Amino acid sequence: MRVTSTTSPAQPTHQAERPILPETGFVRQKLLLRFVPFSKSTLWRRVNAGVFPAPVRLSVGITAWRAEDVRRWIAEQN
């Protein structure tokens, strides 16, 4: 006897989700690079040149950007 399921097949757990830039809070570099059109090296060049918002040091080894600053920079580019 063969048993068949009436439920739909399970969705893959590793679907590519579109990242969302938070309204407030902090964004780490890995997530930030998904929203800006340049590489990690260019990001730091622009930060050092003062043309991209500087990050905030949250603790030893933890650096992040304020989401508000990144959103403002993106809006100014349009």
PDB file as gemmi writes it, atoms N, CA and C in Angstrom:
CRYST1    1.000    1.000    1.000  90.00  90.00  90.00 P 1                      
ATOM      1  N   MET A   1       0.843  -1.170   0.000  1.00  0.00           N  
ATOM      2  CA  MET A   1       0.000   0.000   0.000  1.00  0.00           C  
ATOM      3  C   MET A   1       0.894   1.241   0.000  1.00  0.00           C  
ATOM      4  N   ARG A   2       0.584   2.182  -0.845  1.00  0.00           N  
ATOM      5  CA  ARG A   2       1.357   3.408  -0.956  1.00  0.00           C  
ATOM      6  C   ARG A   2       0.590   4.553  -0.300  1.00  0.00           C  
ATOM      7  N   VAL A   3       1.297   5.303   0.560  1.00  0.00           N  
ATOM      8  CA  VAL A   3       0.677   6.436   1.245  1.00  0.00           C  
ATOM      9  C   VAL A   3       1.134   7.710   0.563  1.00  0.00           C  
ATOM     10  N   THR A   4       0.183   8.554   0.239  1.00  0.00           N  
ATOM     11  CA  THR A   4       0.522   9.835  -0.378  1.00  0.00           C  
ATOM     12  C   THR A   4       0.164  10.961   0.573  1.00  0.00           C  
ATOM     13  N   SER A   5       0.913  11.995   0.481  1.00  0.00           N  
ATOM     14  CA  SER A   5       0.699  13.150   1.338  1.00  0.00           C  
ATOM     15  C   SER A   5      -0.156  14.177   0.615  1.00  0.00           C  
ATOM     16  N   THR A   6      -1.023  14.835   1.355  1.00  0.00           N  
ATOM     17  CA  THR A   6      -1.848  15.880   0.766  1.00  0.00           C  
ATOM     18  C   THR A   6      -1.278  17.267   1.056  1.00  0.00           C  
ATOM     19  N   THR A   7      -0.185  17.308   1.797  1.00  0.00           N  
ATOM     20  CA  THR A   7       0.418  18.610   2.087  1.00  0.00           C  
ATOM     21  C   THR A   7       1.385  18.979   0.976  1.00  0.00           C  
ATOM     22  N   SER A   8       1.634  20.275   0.852  1.00  0.00           N  
ATOM     23  CA  SER A   8       2.568  20.734  -0.171  1.00  0.00           C  
ATOM     24  C   SER A   8       3.995  20.438   0.267  1.00  0.00           C  
ATOM     25  N   PRO A   9       4.911  20.325  -0.704  1.00  0.00           N  
ATOM     26  CA  PRO A   9       6.290  20.043  -0.341  1.00  0.00           C  
ATOM     27  C   PRO A   9       6.883  21.185   0.477  1.00  0.00           C  
ATOM     28  N   ALA A  10       7.821  20.843   1.325  1.00  0.00           N  
ATOM     29  CA  ALA A  10       8.458  21.845   2.183  1.00  0.00           C  
ATOM     30  C   ALA A  10       9.244  22.843   1.354  1.00  0.00           C  
ATOM     31  N   GLN A  11       9.228  24.087   1.789  1.00  0.00           N  
ATOM     32  CA  GLN A  11       9.989  25.133   1.120  1.00  0.00           C  
ATOM     33  C   GLN A  11      11.460  24.986   1.497  1.00  0.00           C  
ATOM     34  N   PRO A  12      12.364  25.247   0.570  1.00  0.00           N  
ATOM     35  CA  PRO A  12      13.782  25.204   0.914  1.00  0.00           C  
ATOM     36  C   PRO A  12      14.086  26.219   2.012  1.00  0.00           C  
ATOM     37  N   THR A  13      14.952  25.846   2.952  1.00  0.00           N  
ATOM     38  CA  THR A  13      15.247  26.720   4.072  1.00  0.00           C  
ATOM     39  C   THR A  13      16.283  27.777   3.731  1.00  0.00           C  
ATOM     40  N   HIS A  14      16.972  27.643   2.611  1.00  0.00           N  
ATOM     41  CA  HIS A  14      18.015  28.591   2.251  1.00  0.00           C  
ATOM     42  C   HIS A  14      17.628  29.449   1.055  1.00  0.00           C  
ATOM     43  N   GLN A  15      16.404  29.933   1.083  1.00  0.00           N  
ATOM     44  CA  GLN A  15      15.956  30.825   0.024  1.00  0.00           C  
ATOM     45  C   GLN A  15      16.684  32.159   0.168  1.00  0.00           C  
ATOM     46  N   ALA A  16      17.005  32.751  -0.943  1.00  0.00           N  
ATOM     47  CA  ALA A  16      17.681  34.047  -0.921  1.00  0.00           C  
ATOM     48  C   ALA A  16      16.666  35.126  -0.567  1.00  0.00           C  
ATOM     49  N   GLU A  17      16.793  35.658   0.636  1.00  0.00           N  
ATOM     50  CA  GLU A  17      15.898  36.722   1.064  1.00  0.00           C  
ATOM     51  C   GLU A  17      16.541  38.061   0.762  1.00  0.00           C  
ATOM     52  N   ARG A  18      15.739  38.997   0.358  1.00  0.00           N  
ATOM     53  CA  ARG A  18      16.236  40.343   0.084  1.00  0.00           C  
ATOM     54  C   ARG A  18      16.497  41.041   1.415  1.00  0.00           C  
ATOM     55  N   PRO A  19      17.703  41.543   1.608  1.00  0.00           N  
ATOM     56  CA  PRO A  19      17.998  42.187   2.895  1.00  0.00           C  
ATOM     57  C   PRO A  19      17.239  43.493   3.043  1.00  0.00           C  
ATOM     58  N   ILE A  20      16.987  43.845   4.268  1.00  0.00           N  
ATOM     59  CA  ILE A  20      16.272  45.078   4.566  1.00  0.00           C  
ATOM     60  C   ILE A  20      17.160  45.947   5.443  1.00  0.00           C  
ATOM     61  N   LEU A  21      17.356  47.181   5.015  1.00  0.00           N  
ATOM     62  CA  LEU A  21      18.128  48.127   5.801  1.00  0.00           C  
ATOM     63  C   LEU A  21      17.221  48.659   6.902  1.00  0.00           C  
ATOM     64  N   PRO A  22      17.592  48.451   8.162  1.00  0.00           N  
ATOM     65  CA  PRO A  22      16.710  48.911   9.243  1.00  0.00           C  
ATOM     66  C   PRO A  22      16.550  50.429   9.244  1.00  0.00           C  
ATOM     67  N   GLU A  23      15.452  50.900   9.803  1.00  0.00           N  
ATOM     68  CA  GLU A  23      15.200  52.336   9.914  1.00  0.00           C  
ATOM     69  C   GLU A  23      16.166  52.976  10.903  1.00  0.00           C  
ATOM     70  N   THR A  24      16.386  52.302  12.014  1.00  0.00           N  
ATOM     71  CA  THR A  24      17.282  52.805  13.050  1.00  0.00           C  
ATOM     72  C   THR A  24      18.175  51.662  13.520  1.00  0.00           C  
ATOM     73  N   GLY A  25      19.142  52.002  14.332  1.00  0.00           N  
ATOM     74  CA  GLY A  25      20.043  50.986  14.862  1.00  0.00           C  
ATOM     75  C   GLY A  25      21.367  50.996  14.129  1.00  0.00           C  
ATOM     76  N   PHE A  26      22.050  49.870  14.177  1.00  0.00           N  
ATOM     77  CA  PHE A  26      23.382  49.761  13.597  1.00  0.00           C  
ATOM     78  C   PHE A  26      23.439  48.672  12.545  1.00  0.00           C  
ATOM     79  N   VAL A  27      24.308  48.881  11.560  1.00  0.00           N  
ATOM     80  CA  VAL A  27      24.485  47.933  10.459  1.00  0.00           C  
ATOM     81  C   VAL A  27      25.964  47.563  10.394  1.00  0.00           C  
ATOM     82  N   ARG A  28      26.242  46.273  10.473  1.00  0.00           N  
ATOM     83  CA  ARG A  28      27.621  45.808  10.359  1.00  0.00           C  
ATOM     84  C   ARG A  28      28.047  45.837   8.895  1.00  0.00           C  
ATOM     85  N   GLN A  29      29.352  45.779   8.674  1.00  0.00           N  
ATOM     86  CA  GLN A  29      29.915  45.924   7.331  1.00  0.00           C  
ATOM     87  C   GLN A  29      29.362  44.907   6.338  1.00  0.00           C  
ATOM     88  N   LYS A  30      29.241  43.658   6.731  1.00  0.00           N  
ATOM     89  CA  LYS A  30      28.780  42.619   5.805  1.00  0.00           C  
ATOM     90  C   LYS A  30      27.399  42.951   5.241  1.00  0.00           C  
ATOM     91  N   LEU A  31      26.496  43.402   6.085  1.00  0.00           N  
ATOM     92  CA  LEU A  31      25.156  43.775   5.614  1.00  0.00           C  
ATOM     93  C   LEU A  31      25.207  45.089   4.843  1.00  0.00           C  
ATOM     94  N   LEU A  32      25.987  46.036   5.318  1.00  0.00           N  
ATOM     95  CA  LEU A  32      26.106  47.332   4.652  1.00  0.00           C  
ATOM     96  C   LEU A  32      26.515  47.176   3.196  1.00  0.00           C  
ATOM     97  N   LEU A  33      27.452  46.285   2.939  1.00  0.00           N  
ATOM     98  CA  LEU A  33      27.955  46.113   1.574  1.00  0.00           C  
ATOM     99  C   LEU A  33      26.898  45.582   0.606  1.00  0.00           C  
ATOM    100  N   ARG A  34      25.782  45.107   1.125  1.00  0.00           N  
ATOM    101  CA  ARG A  34      24.687  44.659   0.262  1.00  0.00           C  
ATOM    102  C   ARG A  34      23.831  45.828  -0.208  1.00  0.00           C  
ATOM    103  N   PHE A  35      24.032  47.010   0.407  1.00  0.00           N  
ATOM    104  CA  PHE A  35      23.224  48.187   0.072  1.00  0.00           C  
ATOM    105  C   PHE A  35      23.985  49.270  -0.658  1.00  0.00           C  
ATOM    106  N   VAL A  36      25.296  49.185  -0.687  1.00  0.00           N  
ATOM    107  CA  VAL A  36      26.097  50.208  -1.357  1.00  0.00           C  
ATOM    108  C   VAL A  36      26.751  49.603  -2.596  1.00  0.00           C  
ATOM    109  N   PRO A  37      26.924  50.404  -3.639  1.00  0.00           N  
ATOM    110  CA  PRO A  37      27.415  49.861  -4.914  1.00  0.00           C  
ATOM    111  C   PRO A  37      28.941  49.829  -5.025  1.00  0.00           C  
ATOM    112  N   PHE A  38      29.618  49.467  -3.939  1.00  0.00           N  
ATOM    113  CA  PHE A  38      31.067  49.378  -4.019  1.00  0.00           C  
ATOM    114  C   PHE A  38      31.600  48.324  -3.066  1.00  0.00           C  
ATOM    115  N   SER A  39      32.898  48.042  -3.208  1.00  0.00           N  
ATOM    116  CA  SER A  39      33.561  46.985  -2.443  1.00  0.00           C  
ATOM    117  C   SER A  39      33.966  47.459  -1.049  1.00  0.00           C  
ATOM    118  N   LYS A  40      34.457  46.521  -0.264  1.00  0.00           N  
ATOM    119  CA  LYS A  40      34.930  46.819   1.082  1.00  0.00           C  
ATOM    120  C   LYS A  40      36.076  47.838   1.051  1.00  0.00           C  
ATOM    121  N   SER A  41      37.004  47.658   0.131  1.00  0.00           N  
ATOM    122  CA  SER A  41      38.136  48.589   0.024  1.00  0.00           C  
ATOM    123  C   SER A  41      37.664  49.996  -0.318  1.00  0.00           C  
ATOM    124  N   THR A  42      36.742  50.088  -1.261  1.00  0.00           N  
ATOM    125  CA  THR A  42      36.213  51.396  -1.653  1.00  0.00           C  
ATOM    126  C   THR A  42      35.418  52.011  -0.513  1.00  0.00           C  
ATOM    127  N   LEU A  43      34.699  51.204   0.225  1.00  0.00           N  
ATOM    128  CA  LEU A  43      33.961  51.696   1.390  1.00  0.00           C  
ATOM    129  C   LEU A  43      34.912  52.419   2.337  1.00  0.00           C  
ATOM    130  N   TRP A  44      36.019  51.785   2.691  1.00  0.00           N  
ATOM    131  CA  TRP A  44      36.958  52.387   3.633  1.00  0.00           C  
ATOM    132  C   TRP A  44      37.675  53.587   3.034  1.00  0.00           C  
ATOM    133  N   ARG A  45      37.944  53.559   1.726  1.00  0.00           N  
ATOM    134  CA  ARG A  45      38.524  54.741   1.081  1.00  0.00           C  
ATOM    135  C   ARG A  45      37.575  55.927   1.189  1.00  0.00           C  
ATOM    136  N   ARG A  46      36.297  55.678   0.964  1.00  0.00           N  
ATOM    137  CA  ARG A  46      35.305  56.755   1.031  1.00  0.00           C  
ATOM    138  C   ARG A  46      35.095  57.249   2.457  1.00  0.00           C  
ATOM    139  N   VAL A  47      35.142  56.336   3.423  1.00  0.00           N  
ATOM    140  CA  VAL A  47      35.050  56.754   4.829  1.00  0.00           C  
ATOM    141  C   VAL A  47      36.240  57.648   5.169  1.00  0.00           C  
ATOM    142  N   ASN A  48      37.445  57.230   4.798  1.00  0.00           N  
ATOM    143  CA  ASN A  48      38.656  58.005   5.093  1.00  0.00           C  
ATOM    144  C   ASN A  48      38.666  59.355   4.369  1.00  0.00           C  
ATOM    145  N   ALA A  49      38.053  59.414   3.192  1.00  0.00           N  
ATOM    146  CA  ALA A  49      37.978  60.673   2.435  1.00  0.00           C  
ATOM    147  C   ALA A  49      36.861  61.578   2.942  1.00  0.00           C  
ATOM    148  N   GLY A  50      36.004  61.056   3.810  1.00  0.00           N  
ATOM    149  CA  GLY A  50      34.907  61.849   4.354  1.00  0.00           C  
ATOM    150  C   GLY A  50      33.699  61.957   3.449  1.00  0.00           C  
ATOM    151  N   VAL A  51      33.599  61.091   2.444  1.00  0.00           N  
ATOM    152  CA  VAL A  51      32.454  61.147   1.533  1.00  0.00           C  
ATOM    153  C   VAL A  51      31.425  60.051   1.817  1.00  0.00           C  
ATOM    154  N   PHE A  52      31.673  59.241   2.845  1.00  0.00           N  
ATOM    155  CA  PHE A  52      30.713  58.233   3.300  1.00  0.00           C  
ATOM    156  C   PHE A  52      30.714  58.307   4.823  1.00  0.00           C  
ATOM    157  N   PRO A  53      29.567  58.089   5.457  1.00  0.00           N  
ATOM    158  CA  PRO A  53      29.506  58.200   6.919  1.00  0.00           C  
ATOM    159  C   PRO A  53      30.534  57.290   7.607  1.00  0.00           C  
ATOM    160  N   ALA A  54      31.107  57.807   8.668  1.00  0.00           N  
ATOM    161  CA  ALA A  54      32.063  57.032   9.448  1.00  0.00           C  
ATOM    162  C   ALA A  54      31.317  56.047  10.353  1.00  0.00           C  
ATOM    163  N   PRO A  55      31.913  54.900  10.589  1.00  0.00           N  
ATOM    164  CA  PRO A  55      31.284  53.936  11.492  1.00  0.00           C  
ATOM    165  C   PRO A  55      31.484  54.324  12.950  1.00  0.00           C  
ATOM    166  N   VAL A  56      30.793  53.616  13.818  1.00  0.00           N  
ATOM    167  CA  VAL A  56      30.890  53.806  15.260  1.00  0.00           C  
ATOM    168  C   VAL A  56      31.514  52.543  15.837  1.00  0.00           C  
ATOM    169  N   ARG A  57      32.485  52.707  16.711  1.00  0.00           N  
ATOM    170  CA  ARG A  57      33.080  51.544  17.378  1.00  0.00           C  
ATOM    171  C   ARG A  57      32.195  51.195  18.566  1.00  0.00           C  
ATOM    172  N   LEU A  58      31.567  50.033  18.511  1.00  0.00           N  
ATOM    173  CA  LEU A  58      30.666  49.616  19.582  1.00  0.00           C  
ATOM    174  C   LEU A  58      31.418  48.935  20.716  1.00  0.00           C  
ATOM    175  N   SER A  59      32.478  48.211  20.369  1.00  0.00           N  
ATOM    176  CA  SER A  59      33.357  47.578  21.350  1.00  0.00           C  
ATOM    177  C   SER A  59      34.619  47.143  20.617  1.00  0.00           C  
ATOM    178  N   VAL A  60      35.528  46.507  21.316  1.00  0.00           N  
ATOM    179  CA  VAL A  60      36.756  46.045  20.681  1.00  0.00           C  
ATOM    180  C   VAL A  60      36.395  45.058  19.567  1.00  0.00           C  
ATOM    181  N   GLY A  61      36.792  45.391  18.353  1.00  0.00           N  
ATOM    182  CA  GLY A  61      36.523  44.504  17.220  1.00  0.00           C  
ATOM    183  C   GLY A  61      35.125  44.599  16.644  1.00  0.00           C  
ATOM    184  N   ILE A  62      34.273  45.458  17.178  1.00  0.00           N  
ATOM    185  CA  ILE A  62      32.899  45.603  16.674  1.00  0.00           C  
ATOM    186  C   ILE A  62      32.699  47.031  16.181  1.00  0.00           C  
ATOM    187  N   THR A  63      32.573  47.162  14.870  1.00  0.00           N  
ATOM    188  CA  THR A  63      32.345  48.458  14.241  1.00  0.00           C  
ATOM    189  C   THR A  63      31.069  48.364  13.419  1.00  0.00           C  
ATOM    190  N   ALA A  64      30.255  49.406  13.475  1.00  0.00           N  
ATOM    191  CA  ALA A  64      29.003  49.410  12.719  1.00  0.00           C  
ATOM    192  C   ALA A  64      28.653  50.833  12.324  1.00  0.00           C  
ATOM    193  N   TRP A  65      27.792  50.927  11.349  1.00  0.00           N  
ATOM    194  CA  TRP A  65      27.314  52.224  10.863  1.00  0.00           C  
ATOM    195  C   TRP A  65      25.914  52.461  11.395  1.00  0.00           C  
ATOM    196  N   ARG A  66      25.591  53.706  11.681  1.00  0.00           N  
ATOM    197  CA  ARG A  66      24.217  54.050  12.067  1.00  0.00           C  
ATOM    198  C   ARG A  66      23.336  53.915  10.828  1.00  0.00           C  
ATOM    199  N   ALA A  67      22.265  53.187  10.960  1.00  0.00           N  
ATOM    200  CA  ALA A  67      21.355  52.962   9.830  1.00  0.00           C  
ATOM    201  C   ALA A  67      20.827  54.291   9.290  1.00  0.00           C  
ATOM    202  N   GLU A  68      20.574  55.235  10.175  1.00  0.00           N  
ATOM    203  CA  GLU A  68      20.059  56.541   9.757  1.00  0.00           C  
ATOM    204  C   GLU A  68      21.061  57.256   8.851  1.00  0.00           C  
ATOM    205  N   ASP A  69      22.351  57.172   9.199  1.00  0.00           N  
ATOM    206  CA  ASP A  69      23.397  57.812   8.390  1.00  0.00           C  
ATOM    207  C   ASP A  69      23.490  57.172   7.012  1.00  0.00           C  
ATOM    208  N   VAL A  70      23.383  55.851   6.967  1.00  0.00           N  
ATOM    209  CA  VAL A  70      23.457  55.138   5.688  1.00  0.00           C  
ATOM    210  C   VAL A  70      22.241  55.474   4.832  1.00  0.00           C  
ATOM    211  N   ARG A  71      21.062  55.485   5.438  1.00  0.00           N  
ATOM    212  CA  ARG A  71      19.839  55.836   4.696  1.00  0.00           C  
ATOM    213  C   ARG A  71      19.931  57.257   4.134  1.00  0.00           C  
ATOM    214  N   ARG A  72      20.457  58.183   4.925  1.00  0.00           N  
ATOM    215  CA  ARG A  72      20.608  59.572   4.467  1.00  0.00           C  
ATOM    216  C   ARG A  72      21.576  59.631   3.288  1.00  0.00           C  
ATOM    217  N   TRP A  73      22.701  58.909   3.380  1.00  0.00           N  
ATOM    218  CA  TRP A  73      23.682  58.899   2.298  1.00  0.00           C  
ATOM    219  C   TRP A  73      23.060  58.328   1.019  1.00  0.00           C  
ATOM    220  N   ILE A  74      22.308  57.247   1.142  1.00  0.00           N  
ATOM    221  CA  ILE A  74      21.657  56.631  -0.034  1.00  0.00           C  
ATOM    222  C   ILE A  74      20.669  57.621  -0.653  1.00  0.00           C  
ATOM    223  N   ALA A  75      19.878  58.307   0.167  1.00  0.00           N  
ATOM    224  CA  ALA A  75      18.897  59.264  -0.344  1.00  0.00           C  
ATOM    225  C   ALA A  75      19.590  60.411  -1.064  1.00  0.00           C  
ATOM    226  N   GLU A  76      20.740  60.839  -0.589  1.00  0.00           N  
ATOM    227  CA  GLU A  76      21.473  61.933  -1.231  1.00  0.00           C  
ATOM    228  C   GLU A  76      22.049  61.533  -2.586  1.00  0.00           C  
ATOM    229  N   GLN A  77      22.221  60.241  -2.833  1.00  0.00           N  
ATOM    230  CA  GLN A  77      22.787  59.773  -4.083  1.00  0.00           C  
ATOM    231  C   GLN A  77      21.762  59.759  -5.209  1.00  0.00           C  
ATOM    232  N   ASN A  78      20.496  59.775  -4.860  1.00  0.00           N  
ATOM    233  CA  ASN A  78      19.428  59.714  -5.882  1.00  0.00           C  
ATOM    234  C   ASN A  78      19.062  61.052  -6.413  1.00  0.00           C  
TER     235      ASN A  78                                                      
END                                                                             
